Amino acid sequence: MADAPFSRNSKKVSFLAPMQDITDAGFMRAVAERGAPGFAIAEYFRIHEYYELEPHILESVLLNPQRVCAQFIGENTEYISKAIAQIRNCYPQIKMLDLNLGCPAPKVYRKNVGGGLLRDIPKIAEILRVMRSEWDGCLSVKMRTGFDSDERFAEIFETVLAGKPDFITIHARTVKQLYKGVPNYSKIAEAVRMCDIPIIANGDISGAKKAREIIESTGCAGVMCGRHAVRNPWIFRQISEELAGLPVFEPTLADVRGYVDALRANIEASSDRMKYADSRLKKFLNFVGTAIDPDGAFLYKMRRAKGMDSLLKVCDEFMLDGGNAQKIFPQEPYAGVCSRPNHEL
Ligand SMILES: Cc1cc2nc3c(=O)[nH]c(=O)nc-3n(C[C@H](O)[C@H](O)[C@H](O)COP(=O)(O)O)c2cc1C
């Protein structure tokens, strides 16, 4: 059994959150170039009878296997054992493995995996018993506070602790809250009081100041950022500067334009994505756009751009032209500017 590569008493850590179809190796590189997080969890491997360790996910773990956790989502311990053996034998450089107890997509949780497992506490115990006995490396769990309420949080958390993970990440929302409900960070403080392993706080850690507030108010060992890192890839650098009491780096909109180029290059490097490169870039710009202008004009125009050239022209207009290049990219999104008005994210 290995310990986490950080402890409750060491320097506070930061994590890039796993995000399916977003946090591939190229995205991780684009973030690292702007101030790497301490650690990351990769998109999940769906473990079932015919599972495959998808090459693009493996690539993101193998990018930095001491610091990127592989993640499993699944409930069948026979297949989970098989996948652990495959990782042990074929990819011994992978050191960290995480169990997903949080995915809220109905088509996932209805199969009693991800967030669905929070309704089946004995099953959580069974899965962790198998994972702990067969995985020598660092084992972690990424969980939510409950399924449709956080009333059973203590019971679920005790069960997770009994599985002897080396650290636990808590997304401070229930499964039913999806990605929008107000996070209940008091559950993170409760978890910290209940154990002595590191607890990582997750859920709307939108900037460096908020990260410091959550660390101070909960006693957690670190923070994990997902969507806010897509908007602002400098967030991990800013968090470590804020925690060290140093001046916090302020990127300009020209720096953001450089980030857009890095995202585009990553998308275009993959031939199967070339055809839809502009719609794929828009997926990222929906997050970035919440901090470009207070009226949401960039988002409005960006969503209507047709083809890569006109999309990049809209980026130039708002990030470079007419003196915009020198403007500071704010650490927090503008109030009321919504990344995807009709979506849960
Ligand atoms: C598009 C998207 C995909 C996600 N995929 C995963 C995943 O594969 N595994 C996982 O544990 N969580 C996944 N999550 C949840 C995030 O890791 C994180 O817990 C959640 O977004 C809350 O953090 P945030 O407010 O910083 O974004 C995903 C979230 C989003 C928005």
The ligand as an ORCA input file, in Angstrom:
! r2SCAN-3c Opt
* xyz 0 1
  C     -17.632     17.965    -19.132
  C     -17.332     17.331    -17.812
  C     -16.857     16.016    -17.763
  C     -16.563     15.400    -16.534
  N     -16.003     14.141    -16.524
  C     -15.646     13.579    -15.324
  C     -14.959     12.334    -15.250
  O     -14.619     11.688    -16.272
  N     -14.674     11.825    -14.021
  C     -15.004     12.507    -12.864
  O     -14.712     12.034    -11.760
  N     -15.624     13.700    -12.914
  C     -15.934     14.253    -14.100
  N     -16.507     15.496    -14.114
  C     -16.716     16.236    -12.847
  C     -15.507     17.158    -12.558
  O     -14.334     16.398    -12.368
  C     -15.752     18.023    -11.304
  O     -15.973     17.184    -10.208
  C     -16.954     18.948    -11.466
  O     -16.932     19.600    -12.732
  C     -16.989     20.018    -10.362
  O     -15.824     20.789    -10.376
  P     -15.772     22.285    -11.034
  O     -16.889     23.092    -10.413
  O     -14.399     22.806    -10.687
  O     -15.986     22.121    -12.512
  C     -16.804     16.116    -15.323
  C     -17.298     17.420    -15.380
  C     -17.553     18.044    -16.588
  C     -18.048     19.466    -16.578
*
